[in-house]
Amino acid sequence: RIKVSRFCEETYRNSRLKRNSLMKNSLFTLRHACPEQQAVSFDKAQGERRRSKTLQHTTLKYTCPRRLFCIRVGTLKSGGKVMKRAQWIFSVSFFLFSLSGMVLMANEVSLPSSPLWREGESGDADPDLDRLSKAFTRLAEKVRPAVVQVRVSLKAVADTTNGDSQRPRNSRGSGFIINPQGFILTAHHVIDGAKEVEIRLADRQRFRGQVVAADSHVDLAIIKIDGGRELPILALGDSESLNVGELVGSLGFPFGLESSLGLGIISRRGRSQNISAGFEFIQTDAGASSGNSGGPLVNMRGQVVGMITMASERGNIGFAVPINAIKAMIPRLLQGEKIAWGWLGVSVSEVTLELADTLGLTPIKGVLVSSVLPGQPAEEAGVRPKDIILSINGTGVDSPREVTRMIGGTEAGKEMKLTIFRKGETLDLSVRLGTKPKTAEGREG
């Protein structure tokens, strides 16, 4: 007789257990943990099922292809260890299942009969804040109609990355209308290399644009469209009247989307020099994202005080060309002048404390001439390496950027006065600026 727990009769019949003499009149017990706690017995000889009561003390092990079980020959007591373990596992599983159901029922959210939100009341707002909000609204309504989006199809260029002979490119930026006849200002780098220019107005009308004039040094371009009517314009203000902390707004089409208005303050006002295109960028936290290049920077009167041309990587800081520098360039560009900007032919760097002590420079100021290119205007004027440039045309300089900006913002052919510190003496040198040779591309002024 064989006692089985959840063990099919077919598996037993197909097993490879040998029919030896040990199996005669012996009771084999197969035990496996399962929910069925019914012990079924077989009579090997007669095939009848009955309760087993005695077993001999021999243990055999056999591996079933479906389960691992033990065949034990011995005494089987009701409620054995395996059965008790199965009962314990079943009880714990049932308890955990019931507990999880209770937790789910406890966490079930009961929806209120009333709405989840409360409608805002139409009461009076703070008068000062309300006036400020309405002022910003009026500013946006005044300036947005004259702000345009510039879409550029660039000339195809050779693409060496994937073997293609040509690769089309596109560029998007912003601009603003300054004349009712359709003259628009934007940044030069937006339209540089343009094959076709498309202008999209605030009312979504689209026109083909023509680049009338451009200058890469100031980063300025003038575009003309034929709108068939008088277009809304923005008036140009005075960038020299700006003050740090003054409220300004930047407008454009960020990421090619609908025009937007960003508000901020003047973080640094650009210093203009007494030269045609010498300036420092206006810095503002009004923000400038991709697509804002060429857009206007306006004061609270809605007048343009600068044109956004650069932004920080995160877009939280914008840099704008002062509108006064742009106003000085527009008439000359419209007349078709090709302006060649100045070149000195030197490499400059900052004056360190150690170098100032070595040279006996007190107080510490000026810019160090690191090297002088042969045959260039600086060498012809008598400038030597390790000279200290104290001022240019009477304007003091303290950083290499200032020297480069002032020299590069002056037209070639003009004469400039350099004040030099050399070996404890101060010298005045006159230099006539030249044009940058092609072999000096990428070098300083």
Rosetta blueprint (number, residue, H / E / L):
1 R L
2 I E
3 K E
4 V E
5 S L
6 R L
7 F L
8 C L
9 E H
10 E H
11 T H
12 Y H
13 R H
14 N H
15 S L
16 R L
17 L L
18 K L
19 R L
20 N L
21 S H
22 L H
23 M H
24 K L
25 N L
26 S L
27 L L
28 F E
29 T E
30 L E
31 R E
32 H L
33 A L
34 C L
35 P L
36 E L
37 Q L
38 Q L
39 A L
40 V E
41 S E
42 F E
43 D L
44 K L
45 A L
46 Q L
47 G L
48 E L
49 R L
50 R L
51 R L
52 S L
53 K L
54 T L
55 L L
56 Q L
57 H L
58 T E
59 T E
60 L E
61 K E
62 Y E
63 T E
64 C L
65 P L
66 R L
67 R L
68 L E
69 F E
70 C E
71 I E
72 R E
73 V E
74 G L
75 T L
76 L L
77 K L
78 S L
79 G L
80 G L
81 K H
82 V H
83 M H
84 K H
85 R H
86 A H
87 Q H
88 W H
89 I H
90 F H
91 S H
92 V H
93 S H
94 F H
95 F H
96 L H
97 F H
98 S H
99 L H
100 S H
101 G H
102 M H
103 V H
104 L H
105 M H
106 A H
107 N H
108 E L
109 V L
110 S L
111 L L
112 P L
113 S L
114 S L
115 P L
116 L L
117 W L
118 R L
119 E L
120 G L
121 E L
122 S L
123 G L
124 D L
125 A L
126 D L
127 P H
128 D H
129 L H
130 D H
131 R H
132 L H
133 S H
134 K H
135 A H
136 F H
137 T H
138 R H
139 L H
140 A H
141 E H
142 K H
143 V H
144 R H
145 P H
146 A H
147 V E
148 V E
149 Q E
150 V E
151 R E
152 V E
153 S E
154 L E
155 K E
156 A E
157 V E
158 A L
159 D L
160 T L
161 T L
162 N L
163 G L
164 D L
165 S L
166 Q L
167 R E
168 P E
169 R E
170 N E
171 S E
172 R E
173 G E
174 S E
175 G E
176 F E
177 I E
178 I E
179 N E
180 P L
181 Q L
182 G L
183 F E
184 I E
185 L E
186 T E
187 A L
188 H H
189 H H
190 V H
191 I H
192 D L
193 G L
194 A E
195 K E
196 E E
197 V E
198 E E
199 I E
200 R E
201 L L
202 A L
203 D L
204 R L
205 Q L
206 R E
207 F E
208 R E
209 G E
210 Q E
211 V E
212 V E
213 A E
214 A E
215 D E
216 S L
217 H L
218 V L
219 D L
220 L E
221 A E
222 I E
223 I E
224 K E
225 I L
226 D L
227 G L
228 G L
229 R L
230 E L
231 L L
232 P L
233 I L
234 L L
235 A L
236 L E
237 G L
238 D L
239 S H
240 E H
241 S H
242 L L
243 N L
244 V L
245 G L
246 E L
247 L E
248 V E
249 G E
250 S E
251 L E
252 G E
253 F L
254 P H
255 F H
256 G H
257 L L
258 E L
259 S L
260 S E
261 L E
262 G E
263 L E
264 G E
265 I E
266 I E
267 S E
268 R E
269 R L
270 G L
271 R L
272 S E
273 Q L
274 N L
275 I L
276 S L
277 A L
278 G L
279 F E
280 E L
281 F L
282 I E
283 Q E
284 T E
285 D L
286 A L
287 G L
288 A L
289 S L
290 S L
291 G L
292 N L
293 S L
294 G L
295 G L
296 P E
297 L E
298 V E
299 N L
300 M L
301 R L
302 G L
303 Q L
304 V E
305 V E
306 G E
307 M E
308 I E
309 T E
310 M E
311 A E
312 S L
313 E L
314 R L
315 G L
316 N L
317 I L
318 G E
319 F E
320 A E
321 V E
322 P E
323 I H
324 N H
325 A H
326 I H
327 K H
328 A H
329 M H
330 I H
331 P H
332 R H
333 L H
334 L H
335 Q L
336 G L
337 E L
338 K L
339 I L
340 A L
341 W E
342 G L
343 W E
344 L L
345 G L
346 V E
347 S E
348 V E
349 S E
350 E E
351 V L
352 T L
353 L H
354 E H
355 L H
356 A H
357 D H
358 T H
359 L H
360 G L
361 L L
362 T L
363 P L
364 I L
365 K L
366 G L
367 V E
368 L E
369 V E
370 S E
371 S E
372 V E
373 L L
374 P L
375 G L
376 Q L
377 P H
378 A H
379 E H
380 E H
381 A H
382 G L
383 V L
384 R L
385 P L
386 K L
387 D L
388 I E
389 I E
390 L E
391 S E
392 I E
393 N L
394 G L
395 T E
396 G E
397 V L
398 D L
399 S L
400 P H
401 R H
402 E H
403 V H
404 T H
405 R H
406 M H
407 I H
408 G H
409 G L
410 T L
411 E E
412 A L
413 G L
414 K L
415 E E
416 M E
417 K E
418 L E
419 T E
420 I E
421 F E
422 R E
423 K L
424 G L
425 E E
426 T E
427 L E
428 D E
429 L E
430 S E
431 V E
432 R E
433 L L
434 G E
435 T L
436 K L
437 P L
438 K H
439 T H
440 A H
441 E L
442 G L
443 R L
444 E L
445 G L
